[in-house]
Amino acid sequence: MIQMFYRLGWVGVFLSFTCVLFGASEQEPNDNFSEATFIAQGDTIFCATLDPPGDMDFFEFLGTYGDTLVTFTYGCELSNTDTYLSLFDSLEDILAYDNNSGDSAFSRIEYELPYSGTYYLRVVENEPTPDSSYSLVVDLDTLSVASHDSCAYAHIVDGIPYQESSSTEWCGSECGTPSPDVWYFFSNPSQRTLVFSVCMTNFHARVHVMGGCCEQFGDDSDEGCGDGAILMIPDMPIGDYYILVEGIDASEFGDFIFQVNGETQPCPEPEELTLTTVDSYPFLFWEAVSGASFYVIWQSNSADADFEHTGTTEETFWTDSTGFSGAQRFYRVTTYCPW
């Protein structure tokens, strides 16, 4: 017998949406490393100014090991400022510099990044000129790395909310349990509550947040979201962090979905869940939830028992490819919302 129209009542995880613009503005003051204006990959800072004389402009960006940075200055409304451009690592040590390799008196740097993490750019005036304005481009030629199984090759979490589908299969193990690793790097710009989640059904996973590469071990979790893990860190301090996703032992590995979101808030639930069949397989569909990022499907043999995570979809329908069994089956759908 097929039961229909299940009422749902779970909530999901979520947060404030951050929009990355392709064009951005210099944010003064940005006269030192601690006040650097953040610039995302592919962004252009339009019409920044070096004023008064002797002014220094600092910019911060995230890069991945092996990527080739291409950054250059150019004119703003026909300006011809004589810029001097420098690249620094996260320890504020200089990596590269240039004066006039760009157009006219402007600067250009191409540099292969030696690690995944935070970098800085500094723009100053090389020689006094009647102009003081310039524009700045930051672009990265991304190296294709399949596994991301070490800190050096970490995925960059470039904004919140963040979602990434990946797999630990065929990866190496750098630290933690003997299980294969996948790494993420995250630079937290403000103190706030954050939720790190790993969702899957094919292996038992854990998520671990660290203050460094295989050091400064912080909070971890191996429970939540099916066989995965959900880790909430209240008032997470400003700083750079590495996030390790792995199985609980060497035999645990496979595909997963990794998310970083903000503090848990109520998330609208689907109004109705309908169960029918398509080609003799259980087929679920429901009304779309406005703003939902994706849906998680849960199942149980009893309406009063614990439900197990069995699938994830961005659509408003899902087919249970395991088919029907002799036992009665109950389903739930929860929503994950990006606000």
N, C-alpha and C positions, 0 to 999 in steps of 0.2 A: 504494500500500500504506500502511495506517495503522499506525504504530508506537505501542505502548501501554506504560504503566507505566515512565515515565522516573524514574530516581532523581535526586534533587536534592541539591546540596551548596553552596549559597550562604548567606551570612549577611546580615543587615540592620543597621539603624542604631537606636540606642535609649537608654532612660534611665529615671530615677526618676519615678514618676507624682506629680503635684502635684494635690491635691484642693482646689477652691474651695468654701468653705462659705458658706451664706447668712446664717448667724449666726456671729459671731466675738467674741473677747475682746480687750480692751486689753492690750497687752504692755508692761509697765513694765520698765526706764525708757523713757519716751517724752517726755522733757522738752524736746527741741529737735529741729531739722530732721533731724539726722543719726541720731537714734534713733526717728524716726517709725514708728508701727505701720502696716503696709500694710493697706489695706482695698480689696476688689475691688468693682466695680460691682454694685449690688444688695445688698451686704452691710449688715448692721446690727451695730454694736458694742454689745453688751448690758452695761448696768450698769458703765460706767467710773466712776472716782472722781477728784475733784479734792481730793487730800489729800496733804500738809498744806496749810494756807491759803497761797495764792500759787502753787499747783501749776499747771503748764501741760501740756496733753496735745496731742501732735502726731500727725497721721495723714497717710499718703501714699496717693495713688491715681493711676491712669492714665486720661487722657481724650483724646478725639478732637476735632480742630478742628470747630467748628460745633455740637457736642453741647450740650444745655442741662443743666447740673448742677443737681440739686435735692438739697440736703442740709439736714438739720435735727436738732435735739436734742429729746428728749422724756423723760418721767419713767421712772425705774426704781423699781418697787414703790412707786408713789404719791409719789415724791420730787418736789420743786418747786425744783430748783437754778436759780439765776439765771445762765444761761450767756451767754457772749459768744463768738460764732463768727466766725472769720476765714479767708479763702481766700487762698493765696499761689501764685505761679508757681514754676517750677523754679529761678529765680534768687533766691527768697525775698523777692520784692517783693509787696506786698499788692495784691490785685485787688478784694476785696469783704469786707464785714464786716456783722454784724447782732447786735443785742441781744435784742429781744423780739418779733420778727415771728412766732415760733412760738406754740404753745399756752402760755398762762400766762406764765411768766418764761423760756420756752425760746426758742431762736434758729432762724432759717430763712434760707437763701440760695438764690436762683435766679440762675444766671449762665451766659451763653453762652461757651463756652471758646474762647480766641483761637488755640490751637495744639494739635497732637497731642503728648502727652508726659506728664511728671510734674507733679503738683500736690500742694499740702499744705493741710491744715486744722489750725487751732489752736483749742482750746476752753479757755477760762478762766472763772473765776467773776467776774461783773460786780460783784455786791455780796455780802458775806458773808450766808449763809443757814444755817439749821440743817442743811440737806441738802448733800451734796457729790457725789451720784451722778447719772448721766444716761445715756441711750442715744443713739447717733448713727447716722443713716441716710445713705448715699451712693447716689444713683441718677442715671442719665444718660438723657436723652431723646435717642436717637441720630438724628443727621442722616443721611439716606440719600445716600451718595455712590457713584456707580456705578464710577468709574474708579480712584480712589486713586492718581492719576498725579502727585502732588506731595507733598513732605514734609509740607505742612500738612494734607493729607487722608490721611495714612498709616494703614493698618490697624494696630490695636493688638495686639501679641502679648501676651496677657493671662495666659499660663501655659505651663509646659513639661510634657509635650510639646504642640506646637501644630501644627495642620494647617489649611490654607485652600486652597480651589479658587478660582482667579481667572483673569483674562485680560488681556493687554496690548493686545488689539485695540481700536482707536479711542481709545487713550490718548495723552496728550502726552508730550513728552520734556523733562525738567527738567535733567538732566546725564548724564554717562556717554557711551555711544554714541548715535548719532542714533535708535536704535530706541525705540519707546514704552516707558514706565516703569510699574511698579507698586511702591509703597513700603510698608514695614512699619516700625513703631517698637517697640523692645524695650528694657526696663529690666532689666539684669542685676543681681540683688541679691547675688550671691556669685561669687567667682572659681571657675570650673569650665570643663571642656572641653565645647564645644557644637558641634553639627553642623547646618548650614543646607543644605537640599536643595531643588532645583527639578526636578520630573520632568515630562517631556512627550515627544512624538514629532513634533509638527508644526512646531517651529521650534528653532533652535539658540540656547540661552539662556545667560546668565551671572548670577551672584549676587555682590553686592558689599556688604560691611559697612563702614559709615562711623561716625566719632565725632560727626558733625554733619550737617546738611542740606547736601549737596553740598560737604562739606569734611571734613578729617581722614580722607582716603581710607585704608582699611585693606586687609584681605585680600580677594581675589576669586577666583572660579573659573568656568571655562566648560566643565568636563568632568565627566561622571558622570551616572547615572540617565537613560539614553537620550541624547537630544540636550540634556539639561539640565545641571545642575551640582550638585556636592556639595562643600561647603567646611567643613572641620573647623578650629576655632580652639582649640588647647590652652590651658588656664588663662586663659580670657577674663576680663579684669579687670572688677571692679564698675563699672557706669556705664550711661549711656543711649546707644543705638545706633540708627542708621537702616540698614535693609536694602533695597537696590535690586535688583529683578528686571527684566531687560530682555534683548532679543536682542543678538547680537554685531554686527549692523549694521541699517540702517534697514528692510531687507526682511524681517527676522525678527520675528514677533509671533504671538500666539495664546494658547490655553488652557494652563494649567499647574496643578500641585499644589505648594504651598510647605509645607515642614515645618521645625520647629526641634526638635531632639532632643538628648539627651546623648551622652556618649562611646560610641563603637562597642563593642558587646558581642555575643557569640554569640547568634543568634536561632534558635529551633527551625525546622527545615525541614519542609515537608509530607512525609509518609511516602510517598505515592504520587501520581503525576500520570498521569491517564488521558486519552487522546486518542481521540475518536470524532467522529461527525458529527451535526449537527442541521440539517435543511433544507438539506443539501448544504454546510454551512459547518463548518470545524474547530471542535470544541467540547471544551474542557478542563474537567476537574473534579478535585478533590483533597480529602484529609482536612483539616479545619480545624485550624489551629495555635492552641493555647490562648494567649490574650492578644495575638494578632496584631492590629495596627492596620489594615493593608491588605496586599494582595498586588500584586506587580509582575510582569508577563508579559514574557518576552524570547523572541526567535526568531532562528534562523540557518538557512542552507542546508546547514550541515555541523555535526556534533556536535563537531568539533575546532576550528571557527572561532569568531571573536568573536560573541557574541550581542548583538542590538540590542533596546533597550526598545521594546515595541509596545503596551502597555496597562497600566492600573491598575484594580483593583477591590477593594471591601470584601467581596465575596461569595467563595464557594469554587468558583466556576465562571466561565468566560469564553468568549465566542464570537469567533472571528477573522473579522470582517466583510469582510476582503479576499478570503476564499474560498481555494480551492486553486489552486496554480499548477503548471506542469509540473515544477518542480524539487522535490526532497525538502525537507521543512521540519521543523526540530527546535524544541522549546519548552523553556523553563525557567520556573519560578516562584520568586520570592524573597519573603521576608516582612519586614515592618517592624513592630517590636514596641515598645509604649510602656512600657518600663521602664528 
